[in-house]
């Protein structure tokens, strides 16, 4: 089980990394006869569709950016990569808020096109209610990640405490899925795409959707380190311009987006098509932050103990929208 104190320890660890002076400078990259491009290291998971599509189709290159993916498994790792000077920008979930409020020098600069709460609780097919999982082994994810926050919010709404379950950290979505299939755990908190896959293949069912319990809530963000903003403000602007062009194109061509994800990102064809054929056309490509949803997220994270309940930091203090294209 992940306590608020442990989250605070993680935050202090990140700050200690920064105190060690690990922040790296970005480099310039160019080929023979090519215009020099600014290297930008972006921390995200391997399946990030807009980032990978934008790189492959040259959207970032046309803005003078050599975008390099720093592959991580979750938001804690994204914030840690930024703190250690291994990433200039990144995009993940609520640990970004935890890090920014704790003093890690990152600033939220935009929203991804699907920024809400998308985690689901997938159990073995025989379970009919959340209450039946009491005392059973469940995998809510790694300490500090949005998945464990989602599980705890659902549990609290149902009248349970984390101690009412056997917490098993089965790791990433792929490993957690394997743990469910092999019987190591009875339920996992995971992505919607895994939930669709579990139901299609008959080894699991979506028992709960976290979005039903979070209300008006923004979960995912795009951030930049404060040092990168200070040193390369026009590159930040160029990145968001390229990102906007990418997501606008993907939204207008969902079939091409899905085909790219299946062929190039090795996504499972049937569940991916079932989920994203509806989701992509509904994307919000403006990049704007939902400040009401972000303030609500801060309140929930305080309630969970992931953010100091006495913190007075507001969403407007950790967000800078000046670089978003008009």
C-alpha positions in Angstrom: 0.0 0.0 0.0 1.3 3.5 -0.9 0.8 6.0 2.0 0.9 9.8 1.7 4.2 9.8 3.7 5.8 7.6 1.0 4.6 10.0 -1.7 6.2 12.8 0.2 9.4 10.9 0.4 9.4 10.4 -3.4 8.8 14.1 -3.8 11.8 14.8 -1.5 13.9 12.4 -3.4 13.1 14.2 -6.6 14.1 17.5 -5.0 17.4 16.0 -3.8 18.2 14.9 -7.3 17.7 18.4 -8.5 19.9 19.7 -5.7 22.7 17.5 -7.1 22.8 19.7 -10.2 21.9 16.9 -12.7 20.0 19.1 -15.2 21.4 18.6 -18.7 21.4 21.0 -21.6 19.7 20.2 -24.9 21.8 19.7 -27.9 21.6 20.6 -31.5 21.3 17.9 -34.2 21.8 18.3 -37.9 22.5 16.2 -41.0 24.7 17.1 -43.9 23.2 20.2 -45.6 20.2 20.1 -43.2 19.0 23.0 -41.0 20.1 22.3 -37.4 17.3 21.0 -35.2 16.9 21.4 -31.5 16.9 18.1 -29.7 13.9 17.8 -27.4 13.6 14.8 -25.1 10.0 13.9 -24.3 9.1 11.5 -21.5 6.1 9.3 -22.3 5.0 5.7 -22.7 5.9 3.8 -25.9 2.3 3.8 -27.2 1.8 7.6 -27.3 0.0 8.0 -30.6 0.3 11.8 -31.3 4.0 11.8 -30.3 5.0 8.8 -32.4 2.8 9.9 -35.4 4.1 13.4 -35.3 7.7 12.2 -35.4 7.1 9.7 -38.2 5.2 12.2 -40.3 7.7 15.0 -39.8 5.5 17.5 -37.9 8.1 18.2 -35.2 10.9 18.2 -37.7 9.2 21.0 -39.7 9.2 23.1 -36.5 13.0 22.6 -36.2 12.7 19.9 -33.5 14.4 16.6 -33.3 12.0 15.0 -30.9 13.4 12.0 -29.0 11.2 9.8 -26.9 12.3 9.0 -23.4 10.2 5.8 -22.7 8.8 5.6 -19.2 6.0 3.5 -17.7 4.1 6.1 -15.7 3.9 9.6 -14.3 6.3 9.1 -11.4 9.0 8.1 -13.9 8.2 11.0 -16.1 8.6 13.5 -13.3 11.8 11.7 -12.1 13.2 11.9 -15.6 12.6 15.6 -15.7 14.1 16.1 -12.3 17.2 14.2 -13.2 17.7 16.2 -16.4 16.9 13.3 -18.6 13.8 14.8 -20.2 12.9 18.4 -21.3 9.2 17.8 -21.7 6.7 15.0 -20.9 3.2 13.9 -20.8 1.5 11.6 -18.3 -1.1 11.7 -15.5 -1.6 13.0 -11.9 2.0 12.4 -10.6 2.8 15.5 -12.7 0.6 17.5 -10.3 2.1 15.9 -7.3 5.6 16.7 -8.5 4.8 20.3 -9.5 3.1 21.0 -6.2 6.0 19.4 -4.3 8.5 21.9 -5.9 10.0 19.9 -8.7 10.8 22.6 -11.3 8.3 21.6 -14.0 5.4 23.7 -15.4 2.2 22.3 -17.1 2.0 23.8 -20.5 -0.9 22.0 -22.3 -3.3 19.2 -22.3 -3.3 16.0 -24.4 -6.5 15.5 -26.5 -7.9 13.0 -24.1 -7.1 14.3 -20.6 -9.8 12.8 -18.4 -9.7 9.8 -16.1 -9.4 6.6 -18.2 -8.5 3.9 -15.8 -10.8 0.9 -15.3 -10.9 -1.9 -12.7 -10.8 -5.2 -14.5 -11.6 -8.3 -12.5 -12.0 -12.0 -13.2 -15.4 -12.7 -14.9 -17.0 -14.3 -11.9 -17.0 -11.1 -9.8 -20.3 -9.2 -9.8 -19.4 -6.4 -7.4 -16.4 -4.5 -5.9 -17.3 -5.7 -2.5 -16.5 -9.3 -3.5 -12.9 -8.3 -3.9 -12.5 -7.6 -0.2 -9.5 -9.6 1.2 -8.5 -10.7 -2.3 -5.2 -10.0 -4.0 -5.5 -7.0 -6.4 -3.0 -5.0 -8.4 -3.6 -1.2 -8.2 -0.2 -0.4 -9.8 3.1 1.0 -8.8 3.4 3.4 -5.8 2.5 7.0 -6.6 0.9 6.2 -10.0 -2.5 7.3 -11.0 -3.8 3.7 -11.0 -3.4 3.3 -7.3 -5.0 6.7 -6.8 -7.9 5.5 -8.9 -8.3 2.3 -6.9 -8.2 4.1 -3.6 -10.9 6.6 -4.8 -13.2 3.8 -5.9 -12.5 1.9 -2.6 -13.4 4.9 -0.5 -16.6 5.6 -2.4 -17.6 2.0 -1.8 -16.8 2.2 2.0 -13.5 0.3 2.0 -10.0 1.1 3.1 -6.8 0.0 1.2 -6.1 -2.4 4.1 -9.2 -4.3 3.2 -7.4 -5.7 0.2 -4.2 -7.6 -0.5 -2.2 -5.1 -2.6 0.1 -6.7 -5.2 2.3 -4.5 -7.3 2.3 -6.5 -10.5 4.0 -3.7 -12.4 3.1 -2.2 -15.8 -0.2 -2.9 -17.6 1.3 -5.8 -19.5 2.6 -7.5 -16.4 -0.6 -6.8 -14.5 -2.6 -8.3 -17.3 -0.5 -11.4 -17.1 -1.0 -11.5 -13.3 -4.8 -11.5 -13.8 -4.7 -14.2 -16.5 -2.5 -16.5 -14.5 -4.5 -16.0 -11.3 -1.8 -14.1 -9.3 -4.4 -11.4 -8.7 -8.2 -11.2 -8.9 -8.4 -7.7 -10.3 -6.2 -4.9 -11.7 -6.5 -1.2 -12.4 -5.5 -0.6 -15.9 -6.2 1.3 -19.2 -9.5 1.1 -21.1 -7.8 -0.7 -24.0 -6.8 -3.5 -21.6 -10.3 -3.6 -20.3 -11.7 -4.0 -23.8 -9.2 -6.8 -24.5 -10.0 -8.6 -21.3 -13.7 -8.7 -22.1 -13.3 -9.6 -25.8 -11.0 -12.5 -24.9 -13.2 -13.6 -22.0 -10.6 -13.6 -19.2 -11.8 -10.5 -17.4 -14.6 -7.9 -17.1 -14.7 -4.2 -16.4 -16.1 -4.0 -12.9 -15.7 -0.3 -12.4 -14.7 2.8 -14.4 -12.7 5.4 -12.4 -14.3 8.2 -14.3 -17.6 7.5 -12.5 -16.0 8.4 -9.2 -13.7 11.3 -10.0 -16.3 13.8 -11.3 -15.0 16.9 -13.0 -11.4 15.9 -13.1 -8.4 16.5 -15.3 -5.9 13.6 -15.1 -3.3 14.0 -17.9 -1.0 16.9 -18.7 1.9 18.0 -20.9 4.7 19.6 -18.9 8.1 21.3 -19.6 11.0 21.8 -17.2 11.4 25.4 -16.0 15.0 25.5 -17.2 13.9 24.4 -20.8 11.2 27.0 -20.8 13.7 29.7 -19.8 16.4 28.6 -22.3 14.2 27.5 -25.2 10.9 29.3 -25.1 10.5 29.3 -28.9 11.2 25.6 -29.0 8.4 25.0 -26.5 6.1 27.1 -28.7 7.2 25.1 -31.8 6.6 21.8 -30.0 3.1 22.7 -29.2 2.4 24.0 -32.7 3.6 20.7 -34.1 1.6 18.8 -31.5 -1.6 20.7 -32.4 -1.1 20.0 -36.1 -0.6 16.3 -35.3 -3.7 15.9 -33.2 -5.8 17.9 -35.6 -4.7 15.6 -38.4 -5.3 12.5 -36.4 -8.8 13.6 -35.3 -9.7 14.3 -38.9 -8.3 11.0 -40.1 -9.2 8.4 -37.3 -8.8 5.4 -39.7 -5.3 6.4 -40.5 -4.6 7.1 -36.8 -5.8 3.6 -35.9 -3.9 1.9 -38.7 -0.7 3.6 -37.6 -1.2 2.6 -34.0 -1.7 -1.1 -35.0 1.1 -1.3 -37.5 3.7 1.0 -36.0 3.0 0.9 -32.3 1.9 -2.8 -32.3 -1.4 -2.2 -30.6 -3.9 -5.1 -30.5 -6.1 -4.5 -33.6 -9.6 -5.5 -32.4 -9.7 -3.8 -29.0 -7.9 -0.8 -30.3 -10.4 -0.3 -33.2 -13.3 -0.8 -30.8 -12.2 1.8 -28.4 -10.4 4.5 -30.5 -12.9 4.5 -33.4 -15.1 6.4 -31.0 -12.5 8.2 -28.9 -10.4 9.9 -31.5 -13.2 11.8 -33.2 -14.2 13.1 -29.8 -10.7 14.5 -29.0 -10.3 18.1 -27.7 -7.3 19.3 -29.7 -7.2 22.8 -28.2 -4.5 22.0 -25.7 -6.2 24.1 -23.1 -6.1 23.2 -19.4 -9.4 22.5 -17.6 -8.7 24.7 -14.5 -11.8 23.6 -12.7 -11.0 19.9 -13.3 -7.4 20.5 -12.3 -8.4 22.2 -9.0 -10.6 19.2 -8.3 -7.7 16.9 -9.0 -5.6 18.8 -6.5 -8.4 18.4 -3.9 -8.6 14.7 -4.5 -4.9 14.2 -4.3 -4.8 16.1 -1.0 -7.6 13.9 0.3 -5.6 10.8 -0.7 -2.5 12.2 1.1 -0.5 12.3 -2.2 -0.3 16.1 -1.8 0.1 17.8 1.5 -3.4 18.7 2.7 -2.1 22.1 3.9 -0.7 23.0 0.5 -2.0 26.3 -0.9 -0.7 25.8 -4.4 -3.4 26.4 -7.0 -3.7 25.2 -10.6 -2.9 28.7 -12.0 0.5 28.6 -10.1 1.7 25.5 -11.9 0.2 26.1 -15.3 1.5 28.4 -18.1 -0.7 28.4 -21.2 1.2 31.1 -23.1 2.8 28.6 -25.5 -0.4 27.0 -26.7 -1.2 28.0 -30.3 -4.1 30.3 -30.8 
